[in-house]
């Protein structure tokens, strides 16, 4: 049996000119999760990250935090986060003022999350697919492909660690806990998982002869309280 560990990236730089960069807290989180996993005896045979800067930087800092890990980094675009700006800008009642705040990164956190929740619900409904560069169904499909590739790497007695984002991890959990592929059920499960994901939390999937099974979700007990963040 193999193990697939999905790690959410460290805290990004919300409200700054470039969101897709780890904050100083995100750097500390990334090193901390690797230290904790290494202390538990985890030694990955593969360390994969998505194509976004915050995902790559998290993986790099994890290698700094676990000096004993000697494994090359591998990039897999299938683990990119959803294009949340495209999803949010497609929301039909978004004002020009809010659109500019969103594009400039100056939108306050609370209205940002309120808009994100409404906009992703519309996107995940499947009723407006032509409004988006990537539909929810296409997003689910690429994450499924990413799981398949990573699961093949996590063969017998192997551990593949994937550094990704909340959206893909929530998609993986939705697929592994919902019976069937009905988009409505997958969308509802995805939203619930995505809403509570902690930065650098670990979600474990075991891979055996019967396929992939969700073992744990959103582990983060090793984080000090001041390192627990959600963005």
C-alpha positions as YAML, in Angstrom:
chain: A
units: angstrom
residues:
- id: 1
  name: UNK
  ca: [0.00, 0.00, 0.00]
- id: 2
  name: UNK
  ca: [1.22, 3.50, -0.85]
- id: 3
  name: UNK
  ca: [0.38, 6.91, 0.59]
- id: 4
  name: UNK
  ca: [-0.47, 10.11, -1.22]
- id: 5
  name: UNK
  ca: [-0.16, 13.26, 0.91]
- id: 6
  name: UNK
  ca: [-1.80, 16.46, -0.33]
- id: 7
  name: UNK
  ca: [-0.33, 19.58, 1.29]
- id: 8
  name: UNK
  ca: [-2.01, 22.94, 0.91]
- id: 9
  name: UNK
  ca: [0.46, 25.74, 0.15]
- id: 10
  name: UNK
  ca: [1.62, 28.14, 2.86]
- id: 11
  name: UNK
  ca: [-0.03, 31.49, 3.42]
- id: 12
  name: UNK
  ca: [0.13, 33.65, 0.30]
- id: 13
  name: UNK
  ca: [0.34, 37.44, 0.17]
- id: 14
  name: UNK
  ca: [-3.29, 38.55, 0.22]
- id: 15
  name: UNK
  ca: [-3.69, 42.27, -0.37]
- id: 16
  name: UNK
  ca: [-0.23, 42.72, -1.87]
- id: 17
  name: UNK
  ca: [0.68, 43.52, -5.45]
- id: 18
  name: UNK
  ca: [1.42, 39.85, -6.16]
- id: 19
  name: UNK
  ca: [-0.79, 37.41, -4.26]
- id: 20
  name: UNK
  ca: [1.04, 34.39, -5.66]
- id: 21
  name: UNK
  ca: [4.02, 34.71, -3.32]
- id: 22
  name: UNK
  ca: [4.49, 33.15, 0.10]
- id: 23
  name: UNK
  ca: [4.26, 35.58, 3.00]
- id: 24
  name: UNK
  ca: [6.91, 35.38, 5.73]
- id: 25
  name: UNK
  ca: [4.38, 33.38, 7.76]
- id: 26
  name: UNK
  ca: [3.86, 31.09, 4.78]
- id: 27
  name: UNK
  ca: [7.59, 30.38, 4.69]
- id: 28
  name: UNK
  ca: [7.56, 29.46, 8.39]
- id: 29
  name: UNK
  ca: [4.48, 27.28, 7.92]
- id: 30
  name: UNK
  ca: [6.09, 25.43, 5.02]
- id: 31
  name: UNK
  ca: [9.22, 24.63, 6.97]
- id: 32
  name: UNK
  ca: [7.16, 23.63, 10.01]
- id: 33
  name: UNK
  ca: [5.02, 21.08, 8.17]
- id: 34
  name: UNK
  ca: [8.12, 19.43, 6.71]
- id: 35
  name: UNK
  ca: [9.81, 19.33, 10.10]
- id: 36
  name: UNK
  ca: [6.71, 17.69, 11.58]
- id: 37
  name: UNK
  ca: [6.33, 15.12, 8.81]
- id: 38
  name: UNK
  ca: [10.03, 14.28, 8.96]
- id: 39
  name: UNK
  ca: [9.79, 13.82, 12.74]
- id: 40
  name: UNK
  ca: [6.93, 11.37, 12.14]
- id: 41
  name: UNK
  ca: [9.20, 9.35, 9.86]
- id: 42
  name: UNK
  ca: [7.78, 10.52, 6.55]
- id: 43
  name: UNK
  ca: [10.34, 10.37, 3.75]
- id: 44
  name: UNK
  ca: [8.72, 11.13, 0.39]
- id: 45
  name: UNK
  ca: [9.74, 9.20, -2.68]
- id: 46
  name: UNK
  ca: [8.20, 11.94, -4.85]
- id: 47
  name: UNK
  ca: [7.65, 15.63, -4.13]
- id: 48
  name: UNK
  ca: [5.26, 17.18, -6.64]
- id: 49
  name: UNK
  ca: [3.97, 20.75, -6.82]
- id: 50
  name: UNK
  ca: [1.50, 22.58, -9.00]
- id: 51
  name: UNK
  ca: [2.53, 25.26, -11.46]
- id: 52
  name: UNK
  ca: [1.82, 28.28, -9.28]
- id: 53
  name: UNK
  ca: [4.57, 30.23, -7.55]
- id: 54
  name: UNK
  ca: [3.16, 29.79, -4.03]
- id: 55
  name: UNK
  ca: [2.94, 26.04, -4.58]
- id: 56
  name: UNK
  ca: [6.53, 25.81, -5.82]
- id: 57
  name: UNK
  ca: [7.86, 28.05, -3.03]
- id: 58
  name: UNK
  ca: [6.07, 25.92, -0.42]
- id: 59
  name: UNK
  ca: [7.72, 22.78, -1.78]
- id: 60
  name: UNK
  ca: [11.12, 24.49, -1.81]
- id: 61
  name: UNK
  ca: [10.72, 25.64, 1.79]
- id: 62
  name: UNK
  ca: [9.62, 22.14, 2.79]
- id: 63
  name: UNK
  ca: [12.95, 20.84, 1.51]
- id: 64
  name: UNK
  ca: [14.65, 23.50, 3.66]
- id: 65
  name: UNK
  ca: [12.62, 22.39, 6.68]
- id: 66
  name: UNK
  ca: [13.36, 18.69, 6.31]
- id: 67
  name: UNK
  ca: [17.10, 18.51, 5.69]
- id: 68
  name: UNK
  ca: [16.97, 14.71, 5.43]
- id: 69
  name: UNK
  ca: [14.67, 14.77, 2.40]
- id: 70
  name: UNK
  ca: [16.71, 14.17, -0.72]
- id: 71
  name: UNK
  ca: [14.10, 14.16, -3.44]
- id: 72
  name: UNK
  ca: [13.85, 16.27, -6.62]
- id: 73
  name: UNK
  ca: [10.93, 18.61, -7.16]
- id: 74
  name: UNK
  ca: [8.48, 17.74, -9.91]
- id: 75
  name: UNK
  ca: [5.96, 20.16, -11.41]
- id: 76
  name: UNK
  ca: [2.51, 18.99, -12.51]
- id: 77
  name: UNK
  ca: [0.14, 21.63, -13.90]
- id: 78
  name: UNK
  ca: [-2.87, 19.49, -13.03]
- id: 79
  name: UNK
  ca: [-2.47, 20.60, -9.42]
- id: 80
  name: UNK
  ca: [-2.88, 24.32, -10.14]
- id: 81
  name: UNK
  ca: [-5.57, 26.15, -8.20]
- id: 82
  name: UNK
  ca: [-8.75, 27.16, -10.01]
- id: 83
  name: UNK
  ca: [-8.55, 30.59, -11.64]
- id: 84
  name: UNK
  ca: [-10.44, 32.32, -8.84]
- id: 85
  name: UNK
  ca: [-10.12, 35.78, -10.38]
- id: 86
  name: UNK
  ca: [-11.74, 34.62, -13.63]
- id: 87
  name: UNK
  ca: [-14.50, 32.92, -11.63]
- id: 88
  name: UNK
  ca: [-15.12, 35.99, -9.50]
- id: 89
  name: UNK
  ca: [-14.97, 38.50, -12.36]
- id: 90
  name: UNK
  ca: [-17.65, 36.48, -14.19]
- id: 91
  name: UNK
  ca: [-20.13, 37.03, -11.36]
- id: 92
  name: UNK
  ca: [-22.96, 38.98, -13.04]
- id: 93
  name: UNK
  ca: [-23.67, 41.55, -10.32]
- id: 94
  name: UNK
  ca: [-20.04, 42.51, -9.71]
- id: 95
  name: UNK
  ca: [-19.74, 46.29, -9.82]
- id: 96
  name: UNK
  ca: [-17.01, 48.13, -11.72]
- id: 97
  name: UNK
  ca: [-15.63, 49.42, -8.42]
- id: 98
  name: UNK
  ca: [-15.42, 45.90, -6.95]
- id: 99
  name: UNK
  ca: [-13.95, 44.59, -10.20]
- id: 100
  name: UNK
  ca: [-11.12, 47.12, -9.95]
- id: 101
  name: UNK
  ca: [-10.56, 46.33, -6.26]
- id: 102
  name: UNK
  ca: [-10.41, 42.65, -7.11]
- id: 103
  name: UNK
  ca: [-7.93, 43.10, -9.97]
- id: 104
  name: UNK
  ca: [-5.68, 45.37, -7.92]
- id: 105
  name: UNK
  ca: [-5.71, 43.10, -4.87]
- id: 106
  name: UNK
  ca: [-7.20, 45.86, -2.70]
- id: 107
  name: UNK
  ca: [-10.53, 44.23, -1.87]
- id: 108
  name: UNK
  ca: [-11.02, 43.76, 1.87]
- id: 109
  name: UNK
  ca: [-10.92, 40.18, 3.15]
- id: 110
  name: UNK
  ca: [-14.56, 39.87, 4.24]
- id: 111
  name: UNK
  ca: [-16.18, 41.11, 1.00]
- id: 112
  name: UNK
  ca: [-13.60, 39.07, -0.92]
- id: 113
  name: UNK
  ca: [-14.72, 35.86, 0.79]
- id: 114
  name: UNK
  ca: [-18.40, 36.73, 0.38]
- id: 115
  name: UNK
  ca: [-17.89, 37.26, -3.35]
- id: 116
  name: UNK
  ca: [-15.70, 34.14, -3.63]
- id: 117
  name: UNK
  ca: [-18.40, 31.99, -2.01]
- id: 118
  name: UNK
  ca: [-21.16, 33.26, -4.30]
- id: 119
  name: UNK
  ca: [-19.03, 33.21, -7.44]
- id: 120
  name: UNK
  ca: [-17.67, 29.69, -6.94]
- id: 121
  name: UNK
  ca: [-21.16, 28.38, -6.19]
- id: 122
  name: UNK
  ca: [-22.32, 29.77, -9.55]
- id: 123
  name: UNK
  ca: [-19.26, 28.30, -11.29]
- id: 124
  name: UNK
  ca: [-19.71, 24.86, -9.67]
- id: 125
  name: UNK
  ca: [-23.41, 24.71, -10.58]
- id: 126
  name: UNK
  ca: [-22.51, 23.85, -14.18]
- id: 127
  name: UNK
  ca: [-25.27, 26.11, -15.48]
- id: 128
  name: UNK
  ca: [-22.98, 28.84, -16.83]
- id: 129
  name: UNK
  ca: [-19.98, 26.93, -18.18]
- id: 130
  name: UNK
  ca: [-19.53, 29.18, -21.20]
- id: 131
  name: UNK
  ca: [-18.72, 32.10, -18.86]
- id: 132
  name: UNK
  ca: [-15.47, 30.52, -17.65]
- id: 133
  name: UNK
  ca: [-12.12, 29.56, -19.20]
- id: 134
  name: UNK
  ca: [-12.30, 26.31, -17.20]
- id: 135
  name: UNK
  ca: [-15.60, 24.80, -16.11]
- id: 136
  name: UNK
  ca: [-16.06, 23.03, -12.79]
- id: 137
  name: UNK
  ca: [-16.35, 19.72, -14.65]
- id: 138
  name: UNK
  ca: [-13.05, 20.38, -16.45]
- id: 139
  name: UNK
  ca: [-11.43, 21.33, -13.15]
- id: 140
  name: UNK
  ca: [-12.64, 18.09, -11.54]
- id: 141
  name: UNK
  ca: [-11.35, 16.16, -14.56]
- id: 142
  name: UNK
  ca: [-7.81, 17.52, -14.37]
- id: 143
  name: UNK
  ca: [-7.62, 16.94, -10.62]
- id: 144
  name: UNK
  ca: [-8.80, 13.36, -11.18]
- id: 145
  name: UNK
  ca: [-5.98, 12.92, -13.71]
- id: 146
  name: UNK
  ca: [-3.51, 14.41, -11.20]
- id: 147
  name: UNK
  ca: [-4.64, 11.97, -8.52]
- id: 148
  name: UNK
  ca: [-4.25, 9.08, -10.93]
- id: 149
  name: UNK
  ca: [-0.68, 10.02, -11.83]
- id: 150
  name: UNK
  ca: [0.33, 10.69, -8.22]
- id: 151
  name: UNK
  ca: [-1.35, 7.47, -7.06]
- id: 152
  name: UNK
  ca: [0.67, 5.47, -9.57]
- id: 153
  name: UNK
  ca: [3.82, 7.06, -8.13]
- id: 154
  name: UNK
  ca: [2.69, 6.16, -4.61]
- id: 155
  name: UNK
  ca: [3.10, 2.46, -5.24]
- id: 156
  name: UNK
  ca: [3.85, -0.23, -2.70]
- id: 157
  name: UNK
  ca: [5.53, 1.29, 0.37]
- id: 158
  name: UNK
  ca: [6.05, 4.61, -1.37]
- id: 159
  name: UNK
  ca: [4.93, 8.11, -0.35]
- id: 160
  name: UNK
  ca: [4.12, 10.81, -2.88]
- id: 161
  name: UNK
  ca: [3.75, 14.34, -1.46]
- id: 162
  name: UNK
  ca: [1.82, 16.83, -3.58]
- id: 163
  name: UNK
  ca: [1.93, 20.55, -2.78]
- id: 164
  name: UNK
  ca: [-1.19, 22.15, -4.19]
- id: 165
  name: UNK
  ca: [-4.06, 24.45, -3.15]
- id: 166
  name: UNK
  ca: [-7.36, 24.24, -1.32]
- id: 167
  name: UNK
  ca: [-9.47, 23.87, -4.46]
- id: 168
  name: UNK
  ca: [-7.77, 20.74, -5.85]
- id: 169
  name: UNK
  ca: [-7.57, 19.14, -2.39]
- id: 170
  name: UNK
  ca: [-11.28, 19.78, -1.86]
- id: 171
  name: UNK
  ca: [-11.98, 18.30, -5.30]
- id: 172
  name: UNK
  ca: [-10.00, 15.17, -4.42]
- id: 173
  name: UNK
  ca: [-11.88, 14.79, -1.13]
- id: 174
  name: UNK
  ca: [-15.24, 15.31, -2.84]
- id: 175
  name: UNK
  ca: [-14.48, 12.62, -5.40]
- id: 176
  name: UNK
  ca: [-13.29, 10.18, -2.74]
- id: 177
  name: UNK
  ca: [-16.27, 10.66, -0.40]
- id: 178
  name: UNK
  ca: [-19.23, 11.09, -2.77]
- id: 179
  name: UNK
  ca: [-20.84, 8.03, -4.35]
- id: 180
  name: UNK
  ca: [-21.25, 8.66, -8.06]
- id: 181
  name: UNK
  ca: [-20.36, 11.62, -10.22]
- id: 182
  name: UNK
  ca: [-23.47, 13.80, -9.97]
- id: 183
  name: UNK
  ca: [-22.12, 17.36, -10.36]
- id: 184
  name: UNK
  ca: [-24.55, 18.80, -7.80]
- id: 185
  name: UNK
  ca: [-23.30, 16.47, -5.06]
- id: 186
  name: UNK
  ca: [-19.65, 16.92, -6.00]
- id: 187
  name: UNK
  ca: [-20.07, 20.70, -6.00]
- id: 188
  name: UNK
  ca: [-21.68, 20.73, -2.56]
- id: 189
  name: UNK
  ca: [-18.98, 18.47, -1.07]
- id: 190
  name: UNK
  ca: [-16.24, 20.51, -2.75]
- id: 191
  name: UNK
  ca: [-17.55, 23.74, -1.21]
- id: 192
  name: UNK
  ca: [-17.69, 22.25, 2.29]
- id: 193
  name: UNK
  ca: [-14.15, 20.89, 2.17]
- id: 194
  name: UNK
  ca: [-12.75, 24.02, 0.54]
- id: 195
  name: UNK
  ca: [-14.23, 26.35, 3.18]
- id: 196
  name: UNK
  ca: [-12.24, 24.96, 6.12]
- id: 197
  name: UNK
  ca: [-8.81, 24.20, 4.65]
- id: 198
  name: UNK
  ca: [-5.84, 25.36, 6.72]
- id: 199
  name: UNK
  ca: [-2.58, 26.48, 5.08]
- id: 200
  name: UNK
  ca: [0.00, 23.64, 4.99]
- id: 201
  name: UNK
  ca: [-2.56, 21.17, 6.29]
- id: 202
  name: UNK
  ca: [-2.07, 17.57, 5.17]
- id: 203
  name: UNK
  ca: [-4.72, 15.34, 3.64]
- id: 204
  name: UNK
  ca: [-3.76, 11.67, 3.35]
- id: 205
  name: UNK
  ca: [-4.95, 9.22, 0.72]
- id: 206
  name: UNK
  ca: [-4.03, 5.55, 0.84]
- id: 207
  name: UNK
  ca: [-3.54, 3.75, -2.45]
- id: 208
  name: UNK
  ca: [-3.97, -0.01, -2.65]
- id: 209
  name: UNK
  ca: [-5.32, -2.79, -4.83]
- id: 210
  name: UNK
  ca: [-8.89, -1.45, -4.47]
- id: 211
  name: UNK
  ca: [-7.94, 2.07, -5.53]
- id: 212
  name: UNK
  ca: [-7.53, 5.34, -3.65]
- id: 213
  name: UNK
  ca: [-9.25, 5.98, -0.31]
- id: 214
  name: UNK
  ca: [-9.37, 9.13, 1.83]
- id: 215
  name: UNK
  ca: [-7.65, 8.47, 5.17]
- id: 216
  name: UNK
  ca: [-7.42, 11.90, 6.85]
- id: 217
  name: UNK
  ca: [-8.37, 15.49, 6.00]
- id: 218
  name: UNK
  ca: [-6.85, 18.86, 6.93]
- id: 219
  name: UNK
  ca: [-4.32, 17.67, 9.53]
- id: 220
  name: UNK
  ca: [-2.56, 20.62, 11.16]
- id: 221
  name: UNK
  ca: [-2.11, 19.81, 14.87]
- id: 222
  name: UNK
  ca: [1.64, 20.56, 14.65]
- id: 223
  name: UNK
  ca: [1.01, 24.24, 13.90]
- id: 224
  name: UNK
  ca: [1.23, 26.77, 16.71]
- id: 225
  name: UNK
  ca: [-1.93, 28.84, 16.98]
- id: 226
  name: UNK
  ca: [-0.36, 31.90, 15.37]
- id: 227
  name: UNK
  ca: [0.58, 29.80, 12.34]
- id: 228
  name: UNK
  ca: [-3.00, 28.63, 11.67]
- id: 229
  name: UNK
  ca: [-4.27, 30.60, 8.66]
- id: 230
  name: UNK
  ca: [-6.80, 30.00, 5.90]
- id: 231
  name: UNK
  ca: [-5.67, 31.97, 2.82]
...
